[in-house]
Amino acid sequence: MASPFPGMDPYLEHPAYWPDFHARFITYGCDALAERLPPDYVAHIDERIRLVEVAAEKSTRTRPDLTISRTSSVRPPAWAAAPAGLATIEPVTASYAVAEEIRETRIEVLHHPDHTLVAVVQLLSPENKRGTGYAQYEAKRIAILAQQVHLVEIDLLRGGKRPSMSQPLPAGDYFALIGHCEQRPECQIFAWAVGQVMPTIPIPLLSSDSPVWLNLGELLTAAYERGHYRRWIDYSGTLSAPWSADDLAWIRAQVEKPALS
């Protein structure tokens, strides 16, 4: 079934759907680039695993970072009981704070035959836009910007903190930033609203080659339809990100329309 929205579906931002959508979008984006790249380029998916500390209310584990129980209601284990007559104090029971494992995937464009990294295409995740994950992403971003590598950042998340810029971003709900390594510190910014069709953006290559164009709307359609999200997204539920009253009214009107197959 088709999406009820002409562009980005704001319900996909929910933690229950985003990881699956992110994986599909990256996969189809890599496939689309591979089909369009000149013969001496290749696109591949790079995956990295890192640990981040996620606030309890945002964690996909839905566990608190720390829990404390009164000893009057939680009995200590038998092995923790002090021998009779031994002076001690009553302990409390607590849980360790456990970092959450995050798998990050991005598209890398390489040039043959030396496998030189030419461009990085990053689809931002919620972990990139909050807490310690934001600081880690900013550090990684600075490292890429210090190299002769193009950086393409696609932000399809209304919530969280946007990547840092020297000036405010233009009005919009979603963004694509095209950072050409030969034009720094400037970059191209594509901005669009929730009700707009997603743009086609350029992916820069070496200066001797023309960029290839990536249709974000086609990737969204492929991910949505092949993921069968219309079957399992709860469109009666609440949205994860904040929206204005007008936007909420428009979003509600879209999901209340008859579904199109």
Rosetta blueprint (number, residue, H / E / L):
1 M L
2 A L
3 S L
4 P L
5 F L
6 P L
7 G L
8 M L
9 D L
10 P H
11 Y H
12 L H
13 E H
14 H L
15 P L
16 A L
17 Y L
18 W H
19 P H
20 D H
21 F H
22 H H
23 A H
24 R H
25 F H
26 I H
27 T H
28 Y H
29 G H
30 C H
31 D H
32 A H
33 L H
34 A H
35 E H
36 R H
37 L L
38 P L
39 P L
40 D L
41 Y E
42 V E
43 A E
44 H E
45 I E
46 D E
47 E E
48 R E
49 I E
50 R E
51 L E
52 V E
53 E L
54 V L
55 A L
56 A L
57 E L
58 K L
59 S L
60 T L
61 R L
62 T L
63 R L
64 P L
65 D L
66 L L
67 T L
68 I E
69 S E
70 R L
71 T L
72 S L
73 S L
74 V L
75 R L
76 P L
77 P L
78 A H
79 W H
80 A H
81 A L
82 A L
83 P L
84 A L
85 G L
86 L L
87 A L
88 T L
89 I L
90 E L
91 P L
92 V L
93 T E
94 A E
95 S L
96 Y L
97 A L
98 V L
99 A L
100 E E
101 E E
102 I E
103 R E
104 E E
105 T E
106 R E
107 I E
108 E E
109 V E
110 L E
111 H E
112 H L
113 P L
114 D L
115 H L
116 T E
117 L E
118 V E
119 A E
120 V E
121 V E
122 Q E
123 L E
124 L L
125 S L
126 P H
127 E H
128 N H
129 K H
130 R L
131 G H
132 T H
133 G H
134 Y H
135 A H
136 Q H
137 Y H
138 E H
139 A H
140 K H
141 R H
142 I H
143 A H
144 I H
145 L H
146 A L
147 Q L
148 Q L
149 V L
150 H E
151 L E
152 V E
153 E E
154 I E
155 D E
156 L L
157 L L
158 R L
159 G L
160 G L
161 K L
162 R L
163 P L
164 S L
165 M L
166 S L
167 Q L
168 P L
169 L L
170 P L
171 A L
172 G L
173 D L
174 Y E
175 F E
176 A E
177 L E
178 I E
179 G E
180 H L
181 C L
182 E L
183 Q L
184 R L
185 P L
186 E L
187 C L
188 Q E
189 I E
190 F E
191 A E
192 W E
193 A L
194 V L
195 G L
196 Q L
197 V L
198 M L
199 P L
200 T E
201 I E
202 P E
203 I E
204 P L
205 L L
206 L L
207 S L
208 S L
209 D L
210 S L
211 P L
212 V E
213 W E
214 L E
215 N E
216 L H
217 G H
218 E H
219 L H
220 L H
221 T H
222 A H
223 A H
224 Y H
225 E H
226 R H
227 G H
228 H L
229 Y H
230 R H
231 R H
232 W H
233 I L
234 D L
235 Y L
236 S L
237 G L
238 T L
239 L L
240 S L
241 A L
242 P L
243 W L
244 S L
245 A H
246 D H
247 D H
248 L H
249 A H
250 W H
251 I H
252 R H
253 A H
254 Q H
255 V H
256 E L
257 K L
258 P L
259 A L
260 L L
261 S L
